[in-house]
Amino acid sequence: MSRNTGRGNGDGRERADGAAGRPGRRAVLAGFTGAGALAGGLVLGGGSAAAAGAATGVDGYVVDVLAKGADPTGRTASDAAFRAAAAELLATEQVNPVGGPTPTKVLLVPPGNYLLNQPDSLLPNVSGEVAKKVVDGIAIVGYGKRLSRITYAPAARDTVLWTNDQRYRNIRISGLTFESLDPTATFNLARSSAAYGVQDTWYTDVEWRGSWKVGIGLDGPATANLNSEMGWDHCQIGGSYADAFLVIGMTPAVSQQDQFLNYWFRDCKAEFKSGVFVRNERGGSMNFIGGSYIITDAASTGTVFQLGAQAATRADSVMRLLVQGIRFELRGAGHKLIDSAWYKGTITFVSCDDTANSFQSWAPSAVTHVYRFDTVNPSRGPMVRYQDCTLMGSHQVVAPTATTAGKLLYDGCRFINATAGTGDTGFLRWTGTAPWYEFRDCLLKSGRQSDVKAP
């Protein structure tokens, strides 16, 4: 197993000697909100960085992993340094009149490639339920993806880089690349309960690379609640996933509340080799706005959105997916954009395009979108709407009995491989009973699709 241990110099090349200059801590903090915002604002507002530092004590807001002995060349493990930095970060907590105790420092990861061999080296795995408190406000910042890199090469299999067991909320992670060298590893496992929620996590300018089992897994006991308000902004998701990058409901057999809510992906670039991007077994409200999503390995099987039905019981909460303004690229016949077993709610695609490989010989027979109306509640499905979308292959509905709820509506769409709207070789196909569907102002491969409202 080889490992890239050089340091980035900002132009995509690696340095073997690790001797690269880096901007000072004050400079990077000027670009972040949170603990460094005051000092950064003073620097940007005029005067020297040194004067601002003297006036505000900016160094007092920073825990630098290099100061704890981290090795930026990646030749030796930096677990002890990261754990020491996290311990100092948490030791600075102060009373927060709005929420729980809040650290007053930011954990800073300067440019370099840092090797971690042990699980939970990013933040300590301490149960909030055991500690009887939740830490409200964590910031871990780097200088940008590919500049500040953390390589996870655990000695044991099936481990987690950092665990949030009802412990941390209001988390900000930015400007970092995380790479796994172990395909059984998980980046983050977050567990919540009704008493100790871990909501409000935001990733900005973060990249995932390498081989993972799970990227981020959300779970909890029977009282699971508030594993929500999570966002990804200008992130890049690469690598491969034996399970999925994001799993909502890791233990669907547990009778959890359906309080897995509010997930936002904004202008992200997903270029993963195989696996599932989002596997949602519970429900929730999910927005995917802008960006580009590609399954890169044509020989693999992969699905972007897998909306499952493994959860044995539900509190019957919201089921909502909005996908808007995204270009998808499915490179193999075994790739799917969506495979849904939701029995209610809404699924909406607006101004999306998945036709990058519609010219391939396998494209006309590819089943790229699947809706199962027969899993949790037979004959029921979500209200599915495609508006101003360009779509390849065919869509399939499984409906053993007459549809009593759920509909597929195509409005102003183009079916780039299909010569008919329905039928054995048409765009919309089904097994069992015909679903409730409608075509409005749509185009076929050649010519117009007649407006249809059936049954």
N, C-alpha and C positions, 0 to 999 in steps of 0.2 A: 504494500500500500504506500503510494508516494504521497508526498505532501509539499505544497508550495509554501515556502517559508520566507520568501522575500518580502520587502516592504514596497507598497505602492508609492509612486512619485507623482501621481495625479494625471499621467498621460496614458494609463493603461499598461505601462511596462513595470517590471519588477526590479528591485534593487537587491542584489545579493549581499551587500555589505551592511544593509540596514541603516546606512548613514544618510538620512534625508532630513533636511530642515523641515520644520513644521511651524504653522502659525501659533502664536501664544494662546494661552487659555483665555485671555481677555477677548482676543479676536473672535474665537469660536463662540464664546458666550454672547457676544453682541448679536449673533444670528439666532438665538433661541429665546423663547419666552420662559418664564419661571424664575428660578433663583438668580440667574445671571442677567435678567432684564434690566434691573436698575443700573448696574455697572455698565452694561452695554449701552444703555441709553445715554449715560453721561459721556462715554467715549465718543459716540456718534454725534452728540450735541455740541462738541467742541472741547478743546483741551487735549492734552496728551493722555495716552493709555496709562502711563505711569502716574500722572496726577490723579486720574480717575480711580486707579487702584488704591492710591494712598487715601483718597477721600472716602471710598466706599468699602475698602477691604475686600476687593473682588476675590482674592485668593481664598478668603474665608468661606466663599460659596462653593468651592470646588474640591472634589476628591479625585485626584489624578491617579490612575492605576499605575503609571510609571513611577510615581513617588512611592508606591508600595512594592516596587520591585518587579513589575511585569516586564516580560521580554518581548519587545516589539518585532523581533526577527522571527518569532515562532519556532526557534530551535529548542527552547525548553518550555515546559508547561508553566502557565501563569495562574493556575488555580488559587494558590495561596495569596497572591497579590490581589486578585479580583475579590476574594472573600474578605480580605482585610479592608479593601476599599468599601465594600458593601456594609461591613460592620461599622465603619466610621460614618458612612452616610446615615444609617439608621440611628446611630447614637446622637445625631444632631436634632432629633425630633423636638418639636415644640408644640404647645397646645394650639389647636386651630379652632377658632370660635364657630366655624362653619361645619367642619367634619371632625375626623379623628386626628391623632397626632401627625404632624407634617414635618418631614426633614427640611432642614434649611440649606442643604447642599445638593449639588448636582454631581453625579458620577460621570467623569470624563474619560473617554477612551481616545487618546491621541492616535495619529496615523501609525499604522503598523499591522502586523498579522499576529494575533495573540492565540496561542494554543491552549485549549482547555481539555483536560483528560477526565475530569470528575463531574458528576451531575450536580446540579444546584450550585454551581460556582458563580453564576451571575447575581443571584439573590438567594439568601438563606431560605431553606424550606422549613418554615416555622408555622404551624397551624394557628390561624387567627382565633379559632375556637378555643384552643388550648391557652393561647396567650391572652385571650379575652379582650382583644383589640384589633382593629384594622389600621394599618398605616396608610394615611390619606395623602398621597402625593409622592411619586417616585419619578425621577428624571435620569435617564441614562443616555448620554449624547456622544456621538462621534463627529468626525470631520466630514462625513459623507461616505456613501457606499463605495466600496473598493479602496477607499483611503483608510478607514478604520475597520478592520476585519477581525472576526472571531471565528476560529476553526475549532469545531467540536469533534474530538476523536476519543471517545470514552473507552476506558479499559474494559468495561463490562457492557453487555448487550441490553437492549430494551430499557434505556435510561432516559432521563429528562434533563435538558439543559437548565431550565428553571421552572419551579413549581410555585403556583400561587394557590395555596390551600386556605381560602377564606381569609387572606392576610393583607393583600395590597390592592388599593384602588386609586383611581386618578393617576394612571401610569403614562409616561411619555417616553418612548424609545425612538431615537432618530439618528440619522447619519451613520448607519452601521451596515456591514455585510456579515451574515451568519452562514457558515458552511459546515455541513455535517459529512464526516467520513464514515459514518455507521448507518446503514439503511434501516436499522431497528430503533434509531434514536428519535425522540420527540423534542421539538424546540420548547414548547410551553404547554403545561397542563394546568388549567385554571378550574378550580372547584369553588362553588359558592353554595351558601345556604340562606334561608330566610333571615337569619340573625347576622350573618357575616357575608354580605355581598361583595363581589370583586369587580363591580362595574366600572366603566369609563377607562378604557385603555386605548391609546392612540399611537400608531406607528407612522412615522413620516420619513420618507427617503431611506427606507430600510430594504435590504435585499436578502433573499434566502437562496442558497445554492447547495449543491451536493445531493446526497441521498438521505431521505428521511422516511420514517414510518408515518409520523403525523407532524404537521407543522404546529398548529395550535388546536388543542383539544379542550372543549368546554364540557363540564360535567358537574355533578353534585349529588347529594343524597336525596331522599324523598322530599325534603323541604327545599330543594334547589330553587334559587331565586336570584334575580339581579345579576346574572352572568351576561350582561348586556352593555349597550352604549360603547361599542368598540368600532374603531375606524382605522382604515389604511389609506394613506394619502401619498401619491406618487411613489408607491413601492414597486419593487420588482420581485416576482416570484418565479424562480427557476428551479432546477433540480428535478428529482422524481420522488413520488410519494407512494409507499406501499399501501397506505390507506388514503388519506386526503390531507391537503394543506390546512383546511379548517373543518373541524368536526364539531357540530352542534348537537350535543347529546351523546357522549361517549359510551354511556351505559343505558341504552334505551329500555332494557328490562326493568330498570328502577322506575317506580311510579313517581316521576318527577313532576313538579309544576311546569307549565309551559311558559315560564318567565325567562326564556332565552330570546331576547328582543333587541332590535335596533342595531344593525350592522351596516356600515357604510364603507364602500370601496370607491375611491375617487381617483381617476386618471392613473390607474395602475397598469403595469405591463407584466402579464403572466406568460411565461414561455417555459412551461414544465414538460418533461419528457413523457411521463406516464402517471397513472393514478387519477384521483379525483381532486378537483379544486375546492369545492365546497360540498360537504356531505352533511345534510341537515335532517336529523331524525325527529326533531321536536316541533318545528314551526318557527315563527318569529317574523320580523319585518326587516327585509334586506334590500339595500339599494346598491346597484353597481352602475356608476355613471362614468362614461368616457374610458379611454384606454384601449389596449389591444390584448387579446387573449389567444394564445396559440398552444396547441398540443404538438410538440415538436417531433416526437418519434413516431414515424408513420407505421412501424410494425407493432406498436404497443396498443393496448386498450386504454382509453382515457375518457373522462367525462368532466365537463366544466361544472354543471350544477346537478347534483344527485339529491333529490328531495325524497327521503325515505319514509318507510312506514313500519319501521321496526319497533317503535315505541308502543308498548302494550296498552298503556293508558295515557290519557291526556286531560289537561284541564280545559281543553277546547279553546285555546287562545288563538291569537292572530296567526295566519299563514299568508305571507305577502312577499312577493319577489318583483322588483322593478329593475329592468336592465335597459339602459338607454345610451345610445350613441357609441356603441362598441363594435369594433371589427374583430370577428372571430376567424380563426384559421384552424380547420380540422384537416390534418394531413394524411389520415389513414381511414380505411373503411371501418375500423373498430372504434372510431372516435364518435362521441356524442356531445352535443351542446347541452342538452337537458334530458334527464330521465326522472320523471316526477311520479310519485305515488301519493301526493297530497290529495285529500278527499274534499277540500273546500278552499276558500280563500281566493286570492287573485295572483296571476302570473302575467306580467306585462313586458313585452319587448317593443321598444320604440326606436326607430331609425337605426337598426342593427343590420349587419351584413356578415353572413357566414359562408360566402361563396368563393373564397380565395382559391379553392381547389375544385371548383365545379367543372373544370375542363378535364379532370381525370376520368379514366374509363370506368372507375368504380363509383363515381359520384351519383349517376342517376339511380342506382340501386341502394345507395347508402341511406340508412334510417338514422337521421341526425337528431330528431326530437321525439321523445316518447312520453306518452301520458297514460298512466294506468288508473282506470276508474273502477278497479275491482279489488282493492287491497284492504284498507281499513273499513270502509263502508261501501259495500258493493253498489254499483250504478252511480256513485257520486264522484265528482272531481272538482277542480277549481275553475273559475272563470279565466280563460286564457285568451289574451289579446295580443295580436301582432299588428303594429301600425307602422307603415312606411318602411318595411323591412325587405331585404333581398335575401332569399333563402335557397339553399341547394338541397339535393336529394329529396327525401320524403319525410313526412311526419306520420307517426303511428299512434293510434288510440286502442287500448285494450278495454273493452266494455262488454262483459258477458251478458249483461241484462240491460234493459232500456235505461237510458240516462235520465235520472230524476233531478240531478243538480250538476252543474258544470257545463261549460260551453267553450268551443274554440271559434274565435272570430279573427278573420284576416281582412285588414282594411288598408287598401292602397299598397299591397305587397306585390313582389315579383317572384315567381317560382321558376328559377332559372333553368332547371333540368326537366321540368314536367311539361307534358303536352296535354294533360287533362287535370282537372281539379281533384277528382276522386276516382275510385276504381282500382283494380289490381295494379295498374301502372301509373296511377294518378299521384298527385302530390300528397293529399290527405288519405290515409288508408286506415282501416280498422279491422280488428278481429272481434267476432261476436256481433253485437247489435250496433247499428250506426249511431254515432254520438250526435249531440246537438251542435251544429256548426253553421258558419256563415262566411260567405265571400262577398266583399264589397270593393269594387274598383280595383281589381287585381289583374296582373298580367301573367301569362304562361310563357314558356320558352319562345313560342311564336304566336302572337295573337292575344286576344283578350279573354280572360276568364269571365264567363257569365256570372252576374250577381246571383247568389243562391242563399236561401235561408231555409235550413232543414233541421228537423222535420217540421 
